[in-house]
Amino acid sequence: MSPAKPSDIVGKLARGSIWSRLTGSSKKPLRLTAVPRDHVLGDRARGDALLAGRFILGDEMISLADLDFATLGATGPLATAFQGFAWLRDLAAAAGRDRGAKLAEAMAGRWLVAHGTRVDEAWAPALWGERILFWTAYAPYMLSSRDTGYRSALLNTLARGARHLDANADRAAPGLDRITAWSGALAAALLIQGGAPRVARAEAGLMRALAAAQFEDGGLMSRSPHDQILLVDRLGLLRAAYFAAKQTLPDTLESAAAAALAALHGVTMGDGALSSWQGGNAGDPARIAALVEGCGLRARPLRAARGWGYQRLSALGTIIVIDAAPPPPGRMAPLGTASTLAFELSDGAQRLVVNCGGPGPVPSELPAELILALRTTGAHSTLNLNDSNSTAILDDGALGKGVDDVVINRAEDNDSSRLDASHDGYVRGFGLLHERSMILGNDGKEVRGQDKLTPKGRKKIKADVPYAIRFHLAPGVEATPTADGMGAILRAAGSPPWNFRCRGAMLAIEESLYVDHRGVPLTTQQLVVVGEVSALGGTIAWQFRRSS
């Protein structure tokens, strides 16, 4: 593709007329007082695709040669990803300023023609917030043109977007969207000429948005690791804006950013990618590493998160991440999962036990029925009672009644780390409390677990109820049953084998699936411990042990 110049994009439109409407009546041209530096390295392959005329997200694509922003719209994952201009980071990874600016300015020119003269869906506060963060960070790519009309149009539209955010940021959905909107408003106040008087107001707005969406331990109330990545990124870009403007970053904002990174580290596995929660997948470890390296922050993994809800056990390269909290509220995560007390386990870079995951925020060809099934308790490595969800998933996809309370106790000593947790998701329907205990030896070679169903409440089941404790295995892990049918040997190329044993129930090996970072389902296996439980409850013990 040979990107068009901004003047070519305007085409037959009356040039003076449209640029004058975009630039307004300001006599003095606007300018940026500083340009922040984005230290996060983009994805060169995605940048090369942009230069070749393709924007790819998941299994969908936009052809840039005939792109019309008005036709593209501003709803849905593909459209919003392109409208936010975060792809400038990938473009910069693949092309220097001269070559990259041709494409960046061509797309910006088209955006101005489609959306610059009126407030429409592309002016959604979260989109403007993201756009400001990336337009300012990549100003050398956006403002290299010698066309003063284009430059003035872009800068004046940027200023109009900032004023729009000042008035409308709080109208963004609570959570990451509102944080993004106020982050953009604050970056604009720091970087656009004349914005200094608005800094204090924007700081206050951002701190309100963070307080309403972020637990004290740093995790988002959506409990989504993919959202957490974006939170760290937004705050990293904002820190860069402060440094570029030579302004002091408020301590409260610095603390929120550091806590956000610690929470993100807390859900990463040994391969550097995420554990799969809330309909998301592991993500691309290279992109996650680039974000962590470039965000300008350093933090240790959060191990015991009460609000964020993910508990972490680790010893000599063995990592366990456990969902030890109720599902997120529907207003924060409309597609939350019934995954309470599920866990993932990795040995070094080799994942062993996983959750099935999901497509996350990217477009996917996965059938809607499968995406719904991936949110169920059975798609996670935990106990499933009578093939029902620990928290109901309603017909409209929203979460219903189920887990309200999770009780946690942790203990550490010279020999091991122990987590005891229970949830009440099965009390209402079956009169049984689910308790899970996990112990990780300090040599990282042994994981001992126990699932216990204990009578609680007035409800009493009249007949025995089947249960299944599922341990979904990572791609490449092959399970071979032992002769007595009570165990399995788990082998993966290049990694030591692990032995699994269970007591108090029977073991089956069944097919499963795992959604990778591209949103593609891969065929895998699962260990399923099956049995029945009466109103009196029962206990099932199990163990993973590395052979060497």
Backbone torsions as a table, in degrees:
resi	resn	phi	psi	omega
1	MET	NA	139.3	173.9
2	SER	-110.1	100.7	-173.5
3	PRO	-58.6	140.9	179.3
4	ALA	-77.9	154.4	174.2
5	LYS	-77.9	157.6	179.4
6	PRO	-52.8	-38.2	-179.0
7	SER	-66.3	-31.9	177.6
8	ASP	-68.5	-34.7	-177.8
9	ILE	-66.8	-38.0	179.2
10	VAL	-62.3	-27.8	175.7
11	GLY	59.6	-127.8	-174.3
12	LYS	-87.0	1.3	177.7
13	LEU	-62.6	149.3	177.8
14	ALA	-68.8	105.8	-170.8
15	ARG	-56.4	-50.8	-177.7
16	GLY	-61.6	-37.6	-177.3
17	SER	-65.4	-51.5	-175.3
18	ILE	-69.0	-40.2	179.8
19	TRP	-66.7	-35.2	-179.9
20	SER	-67.8	-34.3	176.8
21	ARG	-68.1	-35.0	-179.3
22	LEU	-74.1	-39.1	-174.4
23	THR	-83.0	-20.8	-179.5
24	GLY	76.3	-160.7	-173.3
25	SER	-106.0	12.0	-178.3
26	SER	-61.3	131.9	179.2
27	LYS	-79.0	-40.4	179.8
28	LYS	-92.7	128.3	-179.7
29	PRO	-66.2	140.2	177.0
30	LEU	-71.8	160.9	175.0
31	ARG	-153.2	160.5	171.5
32	LEU	-85.0	133.7	179.6
33	THR	-81.8	-17.5	178.6
34	ALA	-160.4	155.9	177.7
35	VAL	-123.8	114.0	-179.8
36	PRO	-71.3	157.6	177.9
37	ARG	-107.0	123.9	175.9
38	ASP	-85.8	115.1	-177.4
39	HIS	-88.9	-1.8	-179.8
40	VAL	-83.6	122.3	180.0
41	LEU	-76.4	127.2	179.1
42	GLY	-76.2	-179.9	-179.0
43	ASP	-91.4	111.8	-175.7
44	ARG	-64.6	-37.3	179.9
45	ALA	-61.7	-41.4	177.8
46	ARG	-68.5	-34.6	176.0
47	GLY	-65.7	-40.7	177.0
48	ASP	-61.8	-38.6	178.0
49	ALA	-63.5	-38.9	176.8
50	LEU	-61.8	-44.5	179.3
51	LEU	-63.9	-28.0	177.5
52	ALA	-85.2	1.5	174.7
53	GLY	94.7	20.5	-177.9
54	ARG	-132.4	131.1	169.9
55	PHE	-108.7	118.3	-173.4
56	ILE	-116.0	131.9	175.3
57	LEU	-140.1	118.1	-176.1
58	GLY	60.7	-128.3	178.9
59	ASP	-106.1	23.6	176.3
60	GLU	-120.1	159.4	-175.2
61	MET	-144.7	147.1	171.5
62	ILE	-113.8	130.9	173.0
63	SER	-87.7	122.3	-175.7
64	LEU	-79.4	-19.7	-175.5
65	ALA	-61.1	-38.5	-177.8
66	ASP	-120.4	28.1	-177.1
67	LEU	-68.2	132.0	173.2
68	ASP	-123.2	112.7	-177.4
69	PHE	-59.6	-33.4	-179.8
70	ALA	-65.1	-39.9	177.9
71	THR	-73.2	-35.9	-179.5
72	LEU	-59.5	-38.2	-177.4
73	GLY	77.3	-170.9	-176.5
74	ALA	-141.6	29.4	176.0
75	THR	-127.9	153.4	-177.2
76	GLY	90.6	153.3	-173.9
77	PRO	-58.4	-42.1	-176.4
78	LEU	-67.4	-48.6	-177.4
79	ALA	-65.5	-44.2	-177.9
80	THR	-67.7	-34.0	178.4
81	ALA	-64.2	-38.7	179.8
82	PHE	-78.0	-37.0	-179.2
83	GLN	-65.1	-26.1	-178.4
84	GLY	-80.2	-14.8	176.3
85	PHE	66.8	18.6	174.5
86	ALA	-66.3	-18.4	178.5
87	TRP	-65.4	-12.4	175.9
88	LEU	-58.7	-31.8	178.8
89	ARG	-63.1	-42.4	179.3
90	ASP	-70.1	-38.1	177.6
91	LEU	-60.4	-42.8	-179.4
92	ALA	-65.9	-27.3	178.5
93	ALA	-72.8	-21.2	-175.8
94	ALA	-106.6	-17.0	-174.1
95	ALA	-144.9	143.2	174.1
96	GLY	-71.8	179.7	-173.6
97	ARG	-60.3	-44.9	-174.7
98	ASP	-61.5	-49.1	-177.4
99	ARG	-74.6	-42.8	-177.6
100	GLY	-67.0	-33.6	-178.1
101	ALA	-64.2	-31.6	179.8
102	LYS	-60.8	-44.3	179.3
103	LEU	-73.8	-44.3	-178.1
104	ALA	-59.8	-44.8	-178.9
105	GLU	-70.7	-32.8	176.6
106	ALA	-63.5	-44.7	179.5
107	MET	-68.2	-39.7	178.4
108	ALA	-63.7	-39.6	177.6
109	GLY	-61.9	-42.8	177.9
110	ARG	-64.3	-38.6	178.6
111	TRP	-63.1	-43.3	-179.7
112	LEU	-60.7	-40.2	179.9
113	VAL	-65.2	-41.4	-175.9
114	ALA	-78.0	-36.8	-169.1
115	HIS	-128.7	-7.2	-171.2
116	GLY	-74.6	-18.9	-174.4
117	THR	-100.4	-3.4	-178.3
118	ARG	-150.7	155.3	175.9
119	VAL	-86.7	116.8	-178.9
120	ASP	-138.7	-160.2	-174.9
121	GLU	-63.7	-26.1	178.2
122	ALA	-72.3	-7.2	177.7
123	TRP	-96.9	16.2	174.4
124	ALA	-53.4	136.6	-173.9
125	PRO	-54.1	-41.7	-179.1
126	ALA	-65.5	-37.4	178.0
127	LEU	-66.4	-41.7	179.4
128	TRP	-67.1	-37.4	178.0
129	GLY	-61.1	-46.6	178.4
130	GLU	-64.6	-41.6	-178.2
131	ARG	-61.6	-43.6	-179.9
132	ILE	-64.0	-43.0	-179.8
133	LEU	-58.7	-40.4	-176.6
134	PHE	-89.4	-32.6	175.4
135	TRP	-63.0	-39.9	-179.2
136	THR	-74.2	-41.0	-179.6
137	ALA	-66.0	-28.8	-179.0
138	TYR	-115.6	34.4	177.6
139	ALA	-54.8	-36.9	177.4
140	PRO	-59.3	-28.9	177.6
141	TYR	-83.7	-27.3	-175.6
142	MET	-90.9	-22.6	-170.7
143	LEU	-127.9	33.8	178.0
144	SER	-84.2	-17.7	-175.4
145	SER	-60.9	143.8	174.0
146	ARG	-84.2	-3.4	179.2
147	ASP	-75.2	101.9	-176.2
148	THR	-64.9	-28.7	177.7
149	GLY	-64.7	-45.6	178.7
150	TYR	-64.1	-46.9	-178.3
151	ARG	-60.2	-44.5	-179.9
152	SER	-65.0	-39.5	178.9
153	ALA	-62.6	-44.9	-178.0
154	LEU	-65.1	-46.5	-177.8
155	LEU	-66.3	-40.6	179.1
156	ASN	-69.0	-36.1	176.1
157	THR	-67.4	-37.1	175.6
158	LEU	-60.3	-44.1	179.2
159	ALA	-66.4	-38.2	176.9
160	ARG	-65.2	-38.5	176.6
161	GLY	-63.1	-38.4	177.8
162	ALA	-64.6	-43.0	178.1
163	ARG	-65.1	-36.8	176.8
164	HIS	-60.4	-41.5	178.6
165	LEU	-67.8	-39.2	178.2
166	ASP	-52.9	-37.0	-176.1
167	ALA	-92.5	-21.3	-168.9
168	ASN	-126.4	0.2	-176.5
169	ALA	-58.2	-37.0	-178.6
170	ASP	-72.2	-7.7	176.2
171	ARG	-85.6	-9.6	175.3
172	ALA	-66.5	154.4	179.4
173	ALA	-59.0	141.1	179.4
174	PRO	-61.2	145.0	-178.0
175	GLY	112.8	-145.3	-175.8
176	LEU	-59.9	-36.9	-179.2
177	ASP	-60.3	-45.9	-177.9
178	ARG	-70.3	-36.4	175.8
179	ILE	-62.0	-42.2	179.1
180	THR	-62.9	-43.5	-179.0
181	ALA	-60.9	-48.7	-178.7
182	TRP	-70.7	-30.4	175.6
183	SER	-62.6	-42.3	177.1
184	GLY	-64.8	-41.6	178.9
185	ALA	-62.4	-39.8	-179.4
186	LEU	-70.8	-41.0	177.4
187	ALA	-60.9	-41.2	179.3
188	ALA	-63.7	-42.8	179.5
189	ALA	-61.9	-34.1	-179.9
190	LEU	-76.4	-30.3	-166.0
191	LEU	-112.6	-21.5	-177.6
192	ILE	-94.3	135.9	-179.0
193	GLN	-50.0	130.0	178.2
194	GLY	85.8	5.1	-175.6
195	GLY	-87.1	-9.5	-174.0
196	ALA	-52.1	-41.2	-179.2
197	PRO	-63.1	-17.2	-177.1
198	ARG	-95.2	-3.3	-174.9
199	VAL	-61.6	-49.2	-176.0
200	ALA	-61.0	-40.8	-180.0
201	ARG	-66.2	-41.6	-179.8
202	ALA	-67.5	-38.0	176.2
203	GLU	-60.5	-44.0	179.5
204	ALA	-63.4	-40.6	178.4
205	GLY	-62.9	-42.0	179.8
206	LEU	-66.1	-41.8	-179.8
207	MET	-65.9	-33.9	174.1
208	ARG	-64.0	-44.4	-179.3
209	ALA	-63.4	-40.3	178.6
210	LEU	-67.2	-42.5	-178.6
211	ALA	-63.1	-31.9	-178.8
212	ALA	-83.4	-12.2	-172.3
213	ALA	-125.9	-15.5	-173.2
214	GLN	-117.5	127.9	173.8
215	PHE	-64.5	162.1	178.7
216	GLU	-61.8	-26.2	179.7
217	ASP	-81.9	0.0	174.1
218	GLY	105.5	-17.2	-179.0
219	GLY	-81.7	151.5	177.0
220	LEU	-76.4	150.3	179.1
221	MET	-69.2	-17.0	173.1
222	SER	-68.4	-19.5	-179.0
223	ARG	57.6	25.7	-179.3
224	SER	-99.0	117.4	176.3
225	PRO	-58.7	-33.6	179.0
226	HIS	-67.5	-39.1	173.7
227	ASP	-63.8	-36.8	-178.5
228	GLN	-64.5	-37.3	174.7
229	ILE	-57.3	-46.9	-178.2
230	LEU	-67.3	-35.4	176.5
231	LEU	-61.4	-47.6	178.2
232	VAL	-59.7	-40.4	-179.1
233	ASP	-66.2	-46.2	-179.7
234	ARG	-58.8	-46.4	-177.2
235	LEU	-71.1	-30.0	174.9
236	GLY	-66.0	-43.6	177.0
237	LEU	-63.9	-37.5	179.7
238	LEU	-68.1	-39.1	175.7
239	ARG	-59.4	-40.4	178.4
240	ALA	-63.2	-34.8	177.5
241	ALA	-65.8	-41.6	177.0
242	TYR	-60.4	-46.7	-177.5
243	PHE	-64.7	-40.1	179.1
244	ALA	-64.0	-38.5	-179.1
245	ALA	-80.9	-1.0	-178.4
246	LYS	57.0	41.7	177.3
247	GLN	-111.6	151.7	-178.9
248	THR	-80.4	126.0	178.4
249	LEU	-73.3	126.1	179.2
250	PRO	-58.1	141.8	-179.2
251	ASP	-58.9	-38.0	-178.8
252	THR	-63.5	-37.1	179.2
253	LEU	-72.6	-39.7	177.1
254	GLU	-62.5	-40.9	179.7
255	SER	-66.5	-41.2	178.9
256	ALA	-63.3	-39.3	179.8
257	ALA	-67.8	-43.4	179.4
258	ALA	-65.0	-40.5	178.6
259	ALA	-65.8	-37.0	178.0
260	ALA	-62.7	-41.3	179.2
261	LEU	-67.6	-40.5	178.3
262	ALA	-61.3	-40.6	177.9
263	ALA	-64.7	-39.2	177.3
264	LEU	-63.8	-46.7	176.5
265	HIS	-56.9	-33.2	-176.5
266	GLY	-65.1	-19.7	-179.5
267	VAL	-110.8	13.0	175.5
268	THR	-89.3	150.3	179.7
269	MET	-102.8	-174.5	-173.6
270	GLY	-66.0	-20.0	178.1
271	ASP	-88.5	3.7	178.1
272	GLY	86.4	-5.1	176.7
273	ALA	-96.7	178.6	-172.5
274	LEU	-84.7	158.2	161.2
275	SER	-80.7	156.4	-168.9
276	SER	-96.6	110.5	-179.4
277	TRP	-137.4	156.5	173.1
278	GLN	53.3	44.2	175.1
279	GLY	78.6	6.7	179.8
280	GLY	-102.7	177.3	179.8
281	ASN	-122.8	-171.2	-174.2
282	ALA	-68.3	-22.1	-176.5
283	GLY	75.4	174.2	-179.6
284	ASP	-88.0	114.7	-176.7
285	PRO	-60.6	-31.4	179.6
286	ALA	-66.4	-40.6	179.7
287	ARG	-70.1	-37.1	177.8
288	ILE	-65.8	-43.5	179.3
289	ALA	-62.5	-40.0	179.3
290	ALA	-63.7	-39.9	178.9
291	LEU	-64.9	-47.6	-178.0
292	VAL	-63.7	-40.1	-179.1
293	GLU	-68.1	-35.7	-172.3
294	GLY	-96.9	-8.3	-174.2
295	CYS	-73.5	-13.1	177.0
296	GLY	85.7	7.1	-178.1
297	LEU	-119.7	158.9	173.4
298	ARG	-135.9	138.0	-179.4
299	ALA	-158.9	150.2	174.8
300	ARG	-85.4	152.9	179.7
301	PRO	-58.6	135.5	174.9
302	LEU	-72.6	121.8	-173.3
303	ARG	-95.4	-42.8	-175.3
304	ALA	-122.0	91.1	-175.0
305	ALA	-104.2	113.8	179.5
306	ARG	-78.9	-48.2	-179.3
307	GLY	-76.8	-59.0	176.6
308	TRP	-53.0	-37.1	166.3
309	GLY	91.0	-1.8	-178.8
310	TYR	-102.6	120.3	179.2
311	GLN	-95.5	141.3	-175.4
312	ARG	-125.1	127.2	171.9
313	LEU	-115.6	136.1	-179.8
314	SER	-149.2	146.2	177.4
315	ALA	-161.5	116.7	173.9
316	LEU	48.2	49.9	174.7
317	GLY	91.5	-11.3	175.4
318	THR	-92.3	128.4	-175.4
319	ILE	-127.2	135.0	173.6
320	ILE	-125.7	131.3	173.6
321	VAL	-120.7	127.4	-173.0
322	ILE	-122.3	134.9	173.8
323	ASP	-83.2	104.3	-175.0
324	ALA	-120.2	51.7	178.8
325	ALA	-156.1	161.5	173.8
326	PRO	-64.0	161.2	174.8
327	PRO	-59.4	158.7	-179.5
328	PRO	-69.7	156.9	176.8
329	PRO	-64.8	146.7	-175.3
330	GLY	-58.9	-32.7	-178.3
331	ARG	-69.1	-23.2	178.5
332	MET	-94.6	-28.1	-175.6
333	ALA	-147.2	84.5	-177.3
334	PRO	-63.1	-16.1	-179.8
335	LEU	-119.7	42.7	179.9
336	GLY	-67.6	169.6	-174.2
337	THR	-120.2	157.6	178.3
338	ALA	-94.2	66.8	-168.0
339	SER	-114.0	14.2	-174.1
340	THR	-58.5	131.6	-178.8
341	LEU	72.1	12.7	169.5
342	ALA	-76.2	162.5	178.8
343	PHE	-147.3	163.3	169.8
344	GLU	-125.8	149.9	-175.3
345	LEU	-136.0	132.6	175.7
346	SER	-133.4	149.8	175.7
347	ASP	-117.7	103.3	-171.4
348	GLY	61.2	-133.9	179.8
349	ALA	-82.7	-5.1	-178.4
350	GLN	-91.2	119.5	173.2
351	ARG	-79.6	141.5	178.0
352	LEU	-112.4	-63.7	179.5
353	VAL	-106.7	133.1	-176.5
354	VAL	-136.4	175.1	163.8
355	ASN	-102.1	161.0	-175.8
356	CYS	-65.8	-28.8	179.0
357	GLY	79.1	-164.4	-179.0
358	GLY	-169.1	179.0	-175.8
359	PRO	-71.5	-17.5	-178.5
360	GLY	67.1	-144.9	-173.1
361	PRO	-84.5	1.5	-174.9
362	VAL	-97.0	153.8	175.5
363	PRO	-60.4	145.7	-176.5
364	SER	-147.0	147.8	174.9
365	GLU	-89.3	3.8	178.0
366	LEU	-61.0	136.1	178.8
367	PRO	-60.9	148.6	-179.0
368	ALA	-58.8	-36.0	179.2
369	GLU	-63.8	-38.2	179.1
370	LEU	-69.9	-42.2	178.6
371	ILE	-59.7	-38.8	177.0
372	LEU	-66.1	-42.9	-179.5
373	ALA	-63.2	-32.1	-179.6
374	LEU	-69.6	-12.1	178.2
375	ARG	-92.0	-7.0	-174.5
376	THR	-78.9	166.4	177.2
377	THR	-61.9	-37.3	-178.7
378	GLY	-64.2	-18.5	179.2
379	ALA	-88.5	7.6	-178.8
380	HIS	-125.5	157.6	-175.8
381	SER	-84.7	79.9	179.4
382	THR	-156.9	-175.7	179.7
383	LEU	-82.7	136.9	-178.7
384	ASN	-123.4	117.2	-175.3
385	LEU	-99.4	122.0	177.3
386	ASN	54.8	33.9	178.9
387	ASP	55.2	31.2	178.9
388	SER	-114.3	162.0	-178.1
389	ASN	-86.0	143.4	176.9
390	SER	-66.1	-28.5	169.3
391	THR	-127.6	129.0	-174.6
392	ALA	-63.5	143.5	171.6
393	ILE	-112.2	114.4	-172.5
394	LEU	-77.1	169.3	-177.0
395	ASP	-60.3	-31.1	179.9
396	ASP	-85.9	5.1	177.8
397	GLY	93.6	-12.7	-179.8
398	ALA	-75.1	157.4	175.4
399	LEU	-82.3	139.0	179.0
400	GLY	-106.5	-143.5	-177.8
401	LYS	-77.0	155.1	179.8
402	GLY	164.5	-121.4	-176.4
403	VAL	-68.5	119.7	174.0
404	ASP	-110.3	-31.7	-171.7
405	ASP	-135.0	131.7	174.3
406	VAL	-124.5	124.0	179.5
407	VAL	-104.1	132.3	-173.8
408	ILE	-128.3	139.4	169.2
409	ASN	-136.9	131.4	177.1
410	ARG	-119.5	148.5	176.6
411	ALA	-146.6	140.8	178.2
412	GLU	-127.5	138.2	172.0
413	ASP	-144.3	-169.7	-176.0
414	ASN	-69.6	-17.0	-175.3
415	ASP	-104.1	-29.1	-171.3
416	SER	-163.4	170.1	170.1
417	SER	-116.8	136.3	-175.2
418	ARG	-128.7	139.0	173.4
419	LEU	-126.9	125.9	171.8
420	ASP	-115.4	127.2	-178.9
421	ALA	-144.4	151.8	178.1
422	SER	-141.7	152.2	174.2
423	HIS	-135.1	156.8	-174.7
424	ASP	-103.8	20.1	-175.1
425	GLY	-64.3	-23.1	-179.5
426	TYR	-106.0	5.8	-178.8
427	VAL	-70.3	-44.7	-175.7
428	ARG	-63.9	-42.0	-175.6
429	GLY	-89.2	-28.8	-172.6
430	PHE	-128.8	-6.9	-178.6
431	GLY	68.9	27.6	-176.9
432	LEU	-129.0	132.5	175.3
433	LEU	-93.7	133.4	177.5
434	HIS	-95.3	120.2	176.5
435	GLU	-115.9	132.3	177.4
436	ARG	-125.6	130.4	175.0
437	SER	-117.5	137.2	177.0
438	MET	-135.9	134.0	179.9
439	ILE	-126.2	124.4	176.9
440	LEU	-110.0	119.9	177.5
441	GLY	-66.2	149.0	-175.8
442	ASN	-70.5	-9.3	172.4
443	ASP	-88.6	-1.6	178.2
444	GLY	72.5	7.3	-173.4
445	LYS	-97.1	-12.2	-174.0
446	GLU	-139.3	134.4	173.2
447	VAL	-122.5	115.6	176.6
448	ARG	-105.7	132.7	-178.2
449	GLY	-132.7	159.0	177.3
450	GLN	-149.1	131.5	172.6
451	ASP	-112.3	128.0	-175.7
452	LYS	-129.3	133.8	174.8
453	LEU	-109.3	120.5	-172.6
454	THR	-120.7	133.8	178.4
455	PRO	-59.5	137.9	176.9
456	LYS	-157.7	140.9	177.3
457	GLY	84.6	-176.2	-175.3
458	ARG	-84.2	-24.1	-177.5
459	LYS	-66.6	132.0	176.1
460	LYS	-130.7	121.5	177.0
461	ILE	-72.3	142.6	-175.7
462	LYS	-90.6	-23.4	-179.9
463	ALA	-132.1	161.4	179.0
464	ASP	-60.4	143.2	-177.1
465	VAL	-118.0	133.8	179.4
466	PRO	-73.7	149.4	173.4
467	TYR	-133.4	160.7	174.3
468	ALA	-141.7	126.8	173.5
469	ILE	-103.4	114.6	-172.1
470	ARG	-103.5	137.2	172.9
471	PHE	-125.4	91.9	179.3
472	HIS	-70.1	133.7	-175.9
473	LEU	-99.5	147.1	-178.1
474	ALA	-69.7	156.2	174.1
475	PRO	-55.4	138.5	179.5
476	GLY	89.7	-8.2	177.0
477	VAL	-94.7	120.4	-178.3
478	GLU	-107.1	130.2	-178.9
479	ALA	-103.9	128.2	176.5
480	THR	-118.5	122.2	-177.2
481	PRO	-69.3	148.5	174.0
482	THR	-80.9	166.1	-173.7
483	ALA	-63.7	-31.8	-177.0
484	ASP	-85.3	-1.8	178.0
485	GLY	73.0	9.5	-178.3
486	MET	-110.2	7.8	-178.5
487	GLY	-157.2	-179.9	178.8
488	ALA	-155.9	151.2	173.7
489	ILE	-102.7	127.4	-177.7
490	LEU	-106.3	120.1	-178.1
491	ARG	-122.8	140.0	174.3
492	ALA	-140.3	140.2	-176.7
493	ALA	-57.1	130.4	175.6
494	GLY	80.1	5.0	-179.1
495	SER	-130.5	151.4	178.2
496	PRO	-66.4	147.1	178.5
497	PRO	-71.0	155.0	174.5
498	TRP	-120.7	144.5	175.9
499	ASN	-104.6	135.6	176.6
500	PHE	-114.4	136.9	176.0
501	ARG	-136.0	148.5	174.9
502	CYS	-134.7	158.4	-179.6
503	ARG	-142.4	133.4	178.8
504	GLY	100.7	3.3	-180.0
505	ALA	-163.0	178.7	-179.9
506	MET	-104.6	152.9	-177.4
507	LEU	-110.7	134.8	172.3
508	ALA	-125.4	152.9	174.9
509	ILE	-115.8	120.5	-175.1
510	GLU	-127.6	168.7	175.5
511	GLU	-73.8	152.1	174.2
512	SER	-146.2	-173.7	173.9
513	LEU	-144.8	159.6	-177.7
514	TYR	-140.1	127.3	180.0
515	VAL	-90.5	119.9	-176.7
516	ASP	-84.1	-175.7	-173.1
517	HIS	-68.0	-14.0	176.1
518	ARG	-89.0	-2.9	-175.3
519	GLY	83.2	15.8	-177.1
520	VAL	-98.0	129.0	178.3
521	PRO	-78.5	131.6	177.9
522	LEU	-112.9	140.6	178.9
523	THR	-75.4	129.4	178.9
524	THR	-136.9	-168.9	176.5
525	GLN	-120.5	166.9	173.2
526	GLN	-142.0	143.7	169.7
527	LEU	-89.0	130.7	-178.7
528	VAL	-127.1	114.3	176.2
529	VAL	-91.9	118.7	-171.2
530	VAL	-120.5	151.1	177.4
531	GLY	-178.8	-168.1	177.8
532	GLU	-130.5	153.1	-178.7
533	VAL	-131.6	143.1	178.0
534	SER	-98.0	-177.1	178.3
535	ALA	-64.5	-17.2	179.0
536	LEU	-81.7	-9.5	179.4
537	GLY	86.9	-168.6	-178.5
538	GLY	-178.0	169.7	-177.1
539	THR	-133.6	135.6	178.0
540	ILE	-128.1	125.7	179.0
541	ALA	-107.2	149.2	179.5
542	TRP	-151.6	163.7	-174.0
543	GLN	-152.6	138.8	167.4
544	PHE	-112.9	131.6	179.2
545	ARG	-139.5	128.2	178.2
546	ARG	-75.6	139.1	-174.8
547	SER	-74.2	-25.6	-177.7
548	SER	-138.1	NA	NA
